[in-house]
Amino acid sequence: MSAIGDPQLLKLINQGVVYRMLKAKPGMSRSQLSQFTGLTKSTISLLVKELIEERWLVESELFSKSPVGRPSTSLFVDSQSRALIGVECSRDRVQLVSVSTSGEIQFSLKADNTSTDIGTVLALVASLVSEASDRIHNTGLLLGGAGISFAGVFDENTGTLKSSSDFAWKNEPIVQRVRLAFKKQGLADIPFFVHSKYHCCAVGAYEFSGQRADTLMYLDFSQSIQTGLVVGDRICAGFSGTAGAIGHTFIQGDGPVCTVCGRSGCVDSLLASEALEGLAQPCVRASVVAALLHNLWRAFNPSIFVMGGESLMRWPDLFEEAKQQFLQEHSAAEAPLVAHCRHGDLATAVGAAALPHYYRLRPLESPSNAISRALDFTGQRPAPDTLHAHVSWN
């Protein structure tokens, strides 16, 4: 069956449109939704009814005022009924968070990791997800899915982790591996999504920042400088998943020699945490951070920069000074918003938790995760022919 014209797929798309519209403009009425989305009033009524029943939306006792006709009931995103699980998988720990659909942390779990064996690591991930799933169920919340992040290069077209900076893994079919680990743990019914660490951080900032943005760039200042980018509502991972690896791009001609790439003046040689540790006054590098922001703004023109990472937490004055230097170069009308990540060292796990929320509302994205995404808003698997249609679509 072709995905084109598939009623299940069309319903998912329209539900996503309604949900995202109310997330951007809370309090709209059914009539206003019809006007803004172009969907008929009868279609909107049916979609809203389903989304309320599935606890994605709520009606308010407040009424939307209209100059003519009777008052209309206002609609809002239900941020209290669902939980999203996010997992950061690294060489020394597996960090899990449960968050609401508005990005508020409900609880967190952590387990030390001492293994590099992929089966052992993913079994630990599945065990934590199982514990979190039970806890969510016992509180009466609905589980909206799980996201898992890995530091490395993830190819979403094939579901392959091409390389990992935390583990010596190469070209691992990570989506299949996670699915097997979940099945062994009795979690086969939980939809899951996988992506690289920095793109997870970007999605988390995009979904949970509360700011409307067409283009958002997340910058992680840690052992290496990396970025994640969302452009036009889509994750921009590049042709092979390596987009955003800016650590060894050139920024200063007379800069120090990088111990990794061997070139002088790359971003990492000046701004990586190890480079900053060697300075008596790290704030002297504020102009370099400001120059980096300027270069990225010229290249990608994001409406929002979100900065995070270990270095930002250790030297906040450095990045605040850099922010001010950057903004002074631009008029208020053209300057992007520059914000600090609000989730600190849990940013990656929270970003992973944003993946099921992001993809569920955009069912045509990322063919590699099609099996995981071929679930409706209730979490029930569709009929086999519908599932096949989603898997075969590209």
BAKE-662557 format. One record per residue (C-alpha): x, y, z. Coordinates in steps of 0.5 Angstrom, whole numbers. Example, Ala and Ser with C-alpha at 12.3 -4.5 7.8 and 13.67 -1.06 7.14 Angstrom:
      px      py      pz
      25      -9      16
      27      -2      14
end
This chain:
      px      py      pz
       0       0       0
       3       7      -2
       3      12       4
       0      17      -1
      -7      18       1
      -7      13       7
     -12      15      12
      -8      14      18
      -2      18      16
      -7      24      14
     -10      23      21
      -3      24      24
      -1      30      20
      -7      33      21
      -7      32      29
       0      34      29
      -2      41      25
      -7      42      30
      -3      41      36
       3      45      34
      -2      51      32
      -5      50      39
       2      50      42
       4      56      38
      -2      60      40
      -6      57      46
     -13      58      47
     -16      58      40
     -23      56      39
     -25      50      34
     -27      56      29
     -20      59      30
     -17      53      28
     -21      52      22
     -19      59      20
     -12      58      21
     -10      51      19
     -15      51      13
     -18      45      15
     -26      44      15
     -30      45      21
     -32      38      21
     -25      36      21
     -23      40      26
     -28      38      31
     -27      31      30
     -19      32      31
     -20      36      37
     -25      30      40
     -20      25      39
     -14      29      41
     -18      31      48
     -20      23      49
     -12      21      48
     -10      27      53
      -6      31      48
     -11      37      49
     -16      40      54
     -22      45      54
     -22      50      58
     -28      53      62
     -25      60      59
     -28      62      53
     -25      65      47
     -29      72      46
     -31      73      39
     -35      80      36
     -41      76      33
     -44      69      35
     -44      65      42
     -37      65      46
     -33      59      44
     -29      54      48
     -22      55      49
     -17      49      47
     -10      48      50
      -4      43      50
      -5      38      56
       2      38      59
       0      35      65
      -2      28      62
       4      25      59
      11      23      60
      17      23      55
      23      19      57
      30      21      54
      36      17      55
      43      20      54
      48      14      53
      55      15      55
      62      12      56
      61      13      64
      54      13      65
      47      12      63
      42      18      64
      35      18      64
      30      23      65
      22      23      65
      19      30      62
      12      33      61
      10      35      54
      12      42      56
      19      40      58
      19      40      65
      23      35      69
      19      30      73
      24      25      75
      31      23      73
      35      16      74
      42      15      73
      46       8      72
      54       8      72
      57       5      66
      63       1      66
      62      -3      59
      64      -2      52
      60      -8      49
      54      -5      45
      49     -11      48
      51     -10      55
      50      -2      54
      44      -3      51
      41      -8      56
      43      -2      61
      39       3      57
      33      -2      57
      33      -4      64
      33       4      66
      27       5      61
      23      -1      64
      24       2      71
      22       9      69
      16       6      65
      13       3      71
      14       9      75
      10      13      70
       5       8      69
       4       8      77
       3      15      77
      -3      15      72
       1      18      66
       1      16      59
       8      15      56
       9      18      50
      15      15      47
      23      15      49
      29      18      45
      36      16      46
      42      20      44
      49      18      43
      55      22      42
      57      21      35
      55      21      28
      48      18      27
      45      17      20
      38      17      20
      37      15      13
      39       8      15
      39       8      23
      46       7      23
      51      10      28
      57      11      24
      62      12      29
      61      14      37
      66      18      41
      64      15      47
      65       8      45
      69       4      39
      63       3      35
      63       3      28
      57       3      23
      52      -1      28
      45      -1      26
      43       2      32
      36       3      31
      35      -5      30
      40      -6      36
      35      -2      41
      29      -5      38
      32     -12      40
      34     -10      47
      27      -7      48
      24     -13      46
      28     -17      51
      26     -13      56
      19     -13      55
      18      -6      52
      17      -8      45
      10      -3      45
      14       3      47
      16       7      41
      23      10      41
      27      15      37
      35      15      36
      39      21      34
      46      24      36
      47      28      42
      48      35      39
      42      34      35
      38      32      41
      40      38      45
      38      42      39
      31      39      38
      30      40      46
      31      47      46
      27      48      39
      21      44      43
      21      46      50
      24      53      50
      18      57      49
      20      61      44
      18      61      36
      23      60      32
      24      58      24
      32      56      25
      35      55      32
      42      53      33
      45      49      39
      52      50      41
      55      46      46
      62      48      49
      65      42      52
      71      38      51
      70      39      43
      65      45      40
      59      42      37
      53      45      34
      46      42      33
      41      45      28
      34      46      26
      32      49      20
      25      50      17
      22      46      23
      27      40      21
      33      37      24
      39      39      19
      44      33      20
      47      34      13
      48      29       8
      51      23      12
      50      26      19
      56      30      21
      53      37      20
      55      41      26
      62      39      28
      65      45      28
      71      44      33
      76      44      28
      74      49      23
      79      55      23
      77      62      27
      84      65      29
      90      65      25
      95      66      30
      92      61      35
      95      55      38
      96      49      35
      91      44      36
      93      37      39
      88      33      35
      88      36      28
      95      39      28
      92      46      25
      93      53      28
      87      57      31
      81      52      30
      75      53      34
      77      47      39
      84      49      40
      82      56      43
      75      54      46
      75      47      48
      74      46      56
      82      43      56
      84      50      52
      80      54      57
      83      51      63
      90      53      62
      88      60      62
      89      64      68
      83      69      66
      78      65      61
      74      71      60
      80      73      55
      77      68      50
      70      72      50
      72      75      43
      73      69      40
      66      66      42
      63      72      40
      67      72      33
      64      64      33
      57      67      34
      58      72      28
      60      67      23
      55      62      25
      50      67      25
      52      70      18
      52      63      15
      46      60      18
      42      66      20
      38      63      26
      33      67      30
      35      63      36
      42      61      39
      42      57      45
      49      55      49
      50      50      53
      55      45      55
      60      44      61
      64      50      60
      58      54      60
      57      52      67
      64      52      69
      65      59      66
      58      63      66
      62      70      66
      66      68      59
      59      67      55
      55      72      58
      61      77      56
      61      74      49
      54      74      48
      54      82      50
      60      83      45
      56      79      40
      49      83      41
      53      90      41
      55      88      33
      48      88      31
      42      92      31
      36      90      36
      32      89      30
      37      84      26
      40      81      33
      38      74      34
      36      71      41
      42      68      45
      40      64      51
      43      59      56
      40      52      56
      36      52      62
      37      44      63
      44      44      65
      48      38      65
      41      34      63
      40      38      57
      42      32      52
      37      27      56
      32      32      56
      33      33      48
      33      26      47
      26      26      51
      24      31      46
      25      26      40
      18      22      41
      15      29      41
      18      32      35
      17      26      31
      10      24      33
       8      31      31
      11      30      24
      10      23      21
      13      24      15
      20      26      18
      26      21      18
      25      14      14
      30      10      19
      25      11      25
      19       9      21
      17       3      25
      18       7      31
      14      12      29
       8       8      26
       4       9      32
      -2      13      33
      -3      18      39
      -6      13      43
       1       9      43
      -3       3      39
       0       0      33
      -4       1      27
      -6      -5      22
       0      -9      19
      -2      -6      12
      -1       1      15
       5      -1      18
       8      -3      12
       6       3       8
      10       8      13
      16       3      13
      16       3       5
      15      11       5
      21      15       3
end
